Amino acid sequence: MLHIAFDNTYARELPGLYAAWKPATVPAPALLFLNRALADDLGLDAPALDSPEGAALFSGNTLPEGAEPLAQAYAGHQFGGFSPQLGDGRALLLGEVIDRRGQRRDIAFKGSGRTPFSRGGDGKAAVGPMLREVLIGEAMHALGIPSTRALAVVATGELVYREAAFPGAILTRVAASHLRVGTFQFFAARGETDKLRQLAEYAIARHDPALAGTPGRHLALLRAVAGRQATLIAQWMNVGFIHGVMNTDNMTISGETIDYGPCAFMEAYDPATVFSSIDHGGRYAYGNQPSIARWNLARLAEALLPLMADGDDEVVLRQAVADVTAVIDAFPSLYAEALLQGRRAKLGLQQAADDSGDTTLAEDWLALLQQHGVDFTLAWRRLADAAAGDGNPLHSLFTEPAALSPWLERWRGRCTREDGGDGGAGLARATRMRQVNPWLIPRNHRVEEALAAASEHGDLTLLERLLAALRDPYDEDPAFARYAEPAPAQVSAGYQTFCGT
């Protein structure tokens, strides 16, 4: 039997916060994808996993020794409405391992069948959405953005019925943890303060161990989560990523991106961009993501309040409310600082000069892109060419190139003030810019092309080639040039993504 060195703290330390459960068996497991590099990082035997025995393990048909599969309980605000019980309706935490860097990692199934939290669903998943998790998660990882990652995808040999019949699949996902804002909401909504406290102490020990046992640690936990989320959302915004369903059950305590359902990358810059088929009002549009993150953090603050004001003392409660409110009110500044730091790097700037001036410079640049319908990713990349002295590729993106000139003059002036007019500074700046402005993102039409081939024809060739390109997004390799091209405007205009549940 394949060996995995599990050390399952969630199962061991949090009884009553989950339902022990077994995955459903499947008729014909076949390995579609194995992340060999990730397996090695986890200390697993990748060659042994790339086998029928590995397919049986990743399908849940056989469980390795030490696995303690469980469905985690959580609640969540979904599009603003509170659902007091969600939980792992089609997922199971298989167990935890310590990776080669000494970090604790969850290994979990998605699509492994019904659980006590399934709420009438079948608990299954289809090939297309599970392979989307592979593509987007690996792309985000390569872009340097904290993310859950796919370890494996197995075809189940059965059909899953959604709007049509699709081939079934199970994803094996790796995460720093699967603790969510909604996990805290579940126990807070039930008034189960003892379990809420257990959960908070566990989260602190796992993600913020320096806070363990300290006075005010629950407020400090909220502050730490806010800091991680401010950094994460700023990174999303700086690559044009749209999560699509930022419910509180999809916001992690660890600060990792989780659940790549109706997600997509923006092409022509427009803050109102929405691709999700279920986001009819644009609640989770690209430009709304920072404010939604703050809203979600306010829900975490509400859930943690009973731990900060345990008892009937009104004075203590008022102080706790004031303390958490201060954290939530500070979030926009935390986010703005993280966003500006990323934007400076994208503009090729190293020194923090006038914050308001640099913010205006970046915002005016984005306004130009929006006004002229310019591709977000390529505009930043071609700005690096301009830094190196060749402005033609950038100008070619604009139907009215002259409209760019006044802004370029301002940008070059800001660069000159930083480097003192050093003639060789431009090439160094361009090199730095190319290290933070990707050439490749998962272009939506290429993602759909690869997923359709895999799902409809069992052909993984396009997926494997796209994945190879996305794993090195900053290198302009001519072999991958087709993946850098934006979709035709009419394709992007009608593009929709779906949850896959």
N, C-alpha and C positions, 0 to 999 in steps of 0.2 A: 504493500500500500504506500502511496506517495506520502511523504512526511512533511508536515508544516508545524513549526514550533509555536503553537498558540499559547497566548497568555491572556485570558479573557477577563479583564477587569470589569467590564460592564455587566457581564453575567454574574460575576462573583460578588461585586460590591453593591449592586443595585437591584436586589430582589424586589419584585412588586412593581418595577418600572418597565416591564416588558412581558411578552408572552413567549415562552419557549415553544418552538414550532419546528417542524421538519419541512423541507422543500418537497414539492410534488415530484414524482418520477416522470421521466419523459421517454417516448418510445425509441428514438434514434438519435442520440446526441452526436454531433459532429462539430469539431473545432473550426470556427471561421476565422478567429483572430486570437493571437497570443502575443502579449507585450513582453518580449524576452528581456528587454532592458529593465523594465519595471520588476519583473520576476526576480532578476538578479539583485536589484536594489533591496528587495524584500528578503533576500537570503534563500530564495526558492530555487529548485532545480529545474531550470527552463527546459532543457532537453527531455527530461522525464515528463514534464507537463504537456509537451507537444506530442501527444500520444492518445490512443483510445482511452487509456486509463485517466489521462488528464481531462478528456472530454467528459467522461463519466463524473469526474469530480466537479467540474465547472457547471455541469447540468444539475447537480444535486442528487444524481442517482446513487453515488457513493459519497460518504462523508469521511474526511480524513480523521484520524485519531486526534482527539483534543478539540474538535469543533463542537461548539455549543450554539447551534443556530437559534436565533430569537428575532421576534418582530418588536421593534421599538415603538413605544407609545408616544404620540405627539398630537397636538392640536394645530390650529393655524387660521390666520385671516387670509381668505382667498378672495382676491379682488375686493378687499375691504370688508367682507362679511365673515364673521367668526364661526368656524366649525369646531366644536369642542372636542370631537374625536376624529382624527384622521389616522395617523399611525402608518406603519409599514404594511400597506395593503397588498403589495406585490413584491416585497423585498424582505430579505432576511440578513441579519448580521451573522456571518459564519463564525467569526472570531477575530482576534487581534494578534498581530505579530510585532516584534521589534525589528526594524530594518537595519541595514548595515551602518547607518549613521546614529543608531541608538534611538530613533524616533518610533513612537508607537503608532501603528497604522491599522485601521479597520479593513477587513476583507469582507465584502458583502455581495449578496446576489440581488439582482433586480429582474423580475419576471419569472420568479420561481414558484408561482402558484398562490392560491388563496391563503390568507391568514385570518386571525380573528378581527383584523382591522380592515378587511377588504370591502366592506360596505356594499355588498352585492356585485362587486367586480369579479372578473375571472382570475385576477392575479398574474396574468400572463403578459408577455411583451412580444413584439414583432422584430424581425431582422432589421428593418430600416431604422427605426428609432434607436435600437441598441448600437448599431454601427455609427449612427450620428454621435452618440456619446464618445465613441472612439475618436472620430475625426475632430470634433470640437474640443474635447478634453486634451488630446495630444497637441492640438494647435495652441491652446491656451498655455499649456505647460512650456511649449517651445518659445512662446512670446514672453515667458517669465511671469505669468499671472497665476497666483495660487489657484489650484484646481484639483478636484477629484479626478481620478484617472481610471481608464479601463485596463484591467489586467487580462481579461479574456471575454470572448463572445462565443457562445455555443448555439448552433442551430438545434432545435429540439425534435425535428421530424414530425411536428404537428402543425395544424393551422390555427391562427388566432383571428378571431372575427371582430372587426371594427366596422368601418363603413363598407368594407369588403373583407375577403379572406386573405390573410397574409401568412407567410411562413413564420413560425414562432422562433424565439431566441431567448437566451438568458445572458445577461451581462454580469460579469464579476467586476465590482468597482472597489477601488482603494481610496481611502480618505483618512485625513488626520483624525477625524471622528465624524459620526453622523449626528452629533448634537446640534439642534436647531433652536431658533427662537421659539418655534412651536412646541418643542419638548418642554420648555419651562412653562409655556402657556397651559399645557395639558394639566399639570398638577396644580398650578395657581388657580385655574378656573374651577377646580374641584375642591378648593380649600384644603388640599392635602399638604399642609405646610411641612410636615416631617419629611415627606418624600421630595418635596421641592428643595428642602435644605440638603438632603442627601445628594440630589442631582447637582446642586450648585457647588457643593464641596468637591464632588467628583470632577466637574468641569474645571474648577480652579486647579485641582491637583494635576489634571491632564494637560491643560492649555496655558495656565498661568501659575506654575508651581511656586514662584516667589511670593505669591499672595497667600499661600496656604497658612491658615492659623492666625493671620494678621487682623487687627481691628479694622473694621470698615471694608473687609475684603469683597463683600457682595457689590458694593458701590464701585470698588476698584475693578471687579470683573466687568461690570457694565462699561466702565471707561475703557478697558482693554479691548472689549469687543467693538466698541465704537471706533477706536483707533484702527483696528484691523479692517473694519468695513469701509472706513473713509479711504484708506489706501487702496483697497480692492476696487471700489467703485470708480475711483480716479483712474485706475489702470484700465478698467472696462471702457471708460469714456475716451481715453487716449488711443485706443485701437478701434473704436467704433463698434464695440460689442453690445448687443441688445439681448438681455437674458430672456425677456418675454413673459416670465411668470414669477415675479418677485414677491410671492406670497411669503408669509412669515415662516412657513414650514420649509421654504427653500432658502433660508438665510442661516448660514452656519455660525456657530460660536467660534470656530477655528479661523474664520476669514477666508475659507476656500470657496470657490465657485462650485455649486452643486446643481445637478438636475438639468441636463441639456435637452430640454423638450423643444418648445417653440422658440428656440434661440436663433439668432442670425447676426451677421455682420453687415453694417450699413455700407452702402457704396457711395452714391451721391450724398453729400453732406446735407442733412436736414434733421434738426432736433426732434421733429414731430414723427420721425420714422417709427412705424409699427409693422411687424410682420406676423405676429401671432394671430391665428384665426379666431381665438377666443377673447382677444383684447379689443372689444368693440368700441370702448370709449377712450382708448389710448392711455389707460392708467399707467401701463408699464412701457410707454414710449421711451426712446433713447434719452431724450432730454429730461424725463421725469425720474430717472433712476436715482439720482442723489437724494431727492426729496422723499422718495419711497423708502430708501434705506433709512433715512431719519425716522420716518413714520414707523417702520418695523422696529427700530431701536426703542422707540417710545413704548411699543408693546412689550418688549423685553423688560424695560424699566418697570412697567406696571406689574409684570409677573414676579419681579424680584422684590418689590416693595414689602411683601409680608415678612421677608427675611431681615429687612432693615428696620422695620417698625413692628416687631412681634409683641403684641399686647394691645392694651387699650389707651396707652398714653398719647393724647392728642398732640402734645408738644413734640414728642418723638416722631409721630407720623408726619406732622407739618415739616419738620426738618428733613425727613427722608424724602418727601415729595420735592422739597426745594433742592435737595442734593441731586436727585435723578434728573430733575428739570434742567439743572445747570449743565449736566452731561449732554442731554439732548440738544439744548440750545447751543452748545459748543461744537456740535457736529458739523454745521456748515463751514465753520472756520477750519476745522481739521481737514475736511474734504477739500476746501479751496486751496489750502496749503499743499496737500498732496497733488492736486490737479496741476497747480502752477509749477511745482517741482518737475512733474512729468513734461509739461508743456515747454518749460525752459530747455530741457534736454532735447526735446523734439525740434526746437528752434535753433539748437546748436549753441545755447548759452550755458556758461558754467557758473557765472557769478550772479548772486541775488542782488540786483541793483534796486531800482524803484519797482516795488511790487505792483502798484497800480498801473504803472506804465507798461510793464511786461504783460500784465493781465489784459490790458487794452490792446496791446500789440497782437496777442494771441486771439482775442475775441474778434478783432477786426479781420484777421486772416480767415477765421472760420466764417465770418459774415460774407467775405468775398467768395468762398467756396460755395456757400449756400446760394448766393445771388446768381452765380454762374453755373450751378449744377455740377460742380467739379467732384470727381471721385476723391473721397477723404483719404484713403490709403496712398494712392499714387501722388496726390498733391504733396503730402508730407515727404514722400520719398524723393520726388523731383525737386523739392526745395533743397535737399542735400546736394543735388547736382548744381543748383544755382550757387550754393556755398563754395563749390569747387570751381566756379567760374563759367559754367555752361548753363545759361538760363533757358535755352531753347526747349528742352524737354518739358519744363514747367509751363512755359508760355503756350506750348502746344495743347495743353489741357483746357485752355480757356478759349471760348469762341470769340472773346474780345480781349486779346492779350494786353492791350494798352491799359485796361482797367487794373491790371496787377501792378503796374509800374510805381505808383505812389506808395503803395504798401511796401514793395521791395526796397524802395529807397529808405524808408523808415527802418526796416529790419537790418539793412546793411549798415545804417548809421549806428544802430544799437550794437551790432557785432563789432564795429570799429571802435566804439567807446570801450568795449571790453578788452579787445586785444591790442589796442593802441596803434592800429593800422599796420600791424605786422603782415608783410606780404605773403608769408607762408601759412598764416593762420587759417585761411580758407580751406585748404586741403585737410588740415587737422580737424577743422569743424565738420567738414563733410563726412569724414571717417566716423566721427562720434555720432553724427546724425543717422548714419546708415546702420549703426548698432542699436538704435532705439526706434527707428521708423521702419517697420517691416515692408518688404517688397511683396510678400505674399500673406494673404489672410484666407480663410476658407470661403471662397467666393460661393455665393448661394447656389448659382446654377451648376457649378462644378460638384458641390456637395450632393445636390439632387441627382445629378447624372450618375455619380458613383453609387449612391444608395439604390437608385432604380435598377442599375445593372446587377447589384448584389441580391436585391430582394426579388426581382422579377425573373432573373435569368441564372441566378447562382454564380454570377461572374464577379470575382473579387479583384480583377485586374485593375480597373479604374480606381477602386478604393485604395489599393496598395500603392499605386503610383501617386495619387493625391496625398496620401499620408506621408510618403517619402518627401514630397515637396514641402509640406507643412511643417515638417520637423526641422527645417532649416530656413525659417521665413525671412532672414535678413540677407541671404546670399542670392544675388541675381544670377542664377544658373540658367543659361539659355535653354537647357533641356526642359525646364519647367515654365517656359514663357507663357504658355496657354493659361496657366493657373493664375497669372498676374493680371489677366485682361478682365475688366469689368463686364458684367452681363449687359446685353442690349437694354436700353432704357425701358422698352416695353415689357421686358421680362421682369426687371426689378419692380416696375410699377404694379404688377399684378401678383407679386410673390407673396405666398403665405406659408407659415410653418404651423405644425400641429403638435399636440401634446403626445400622441401615441398611446394614450391610455385607453 
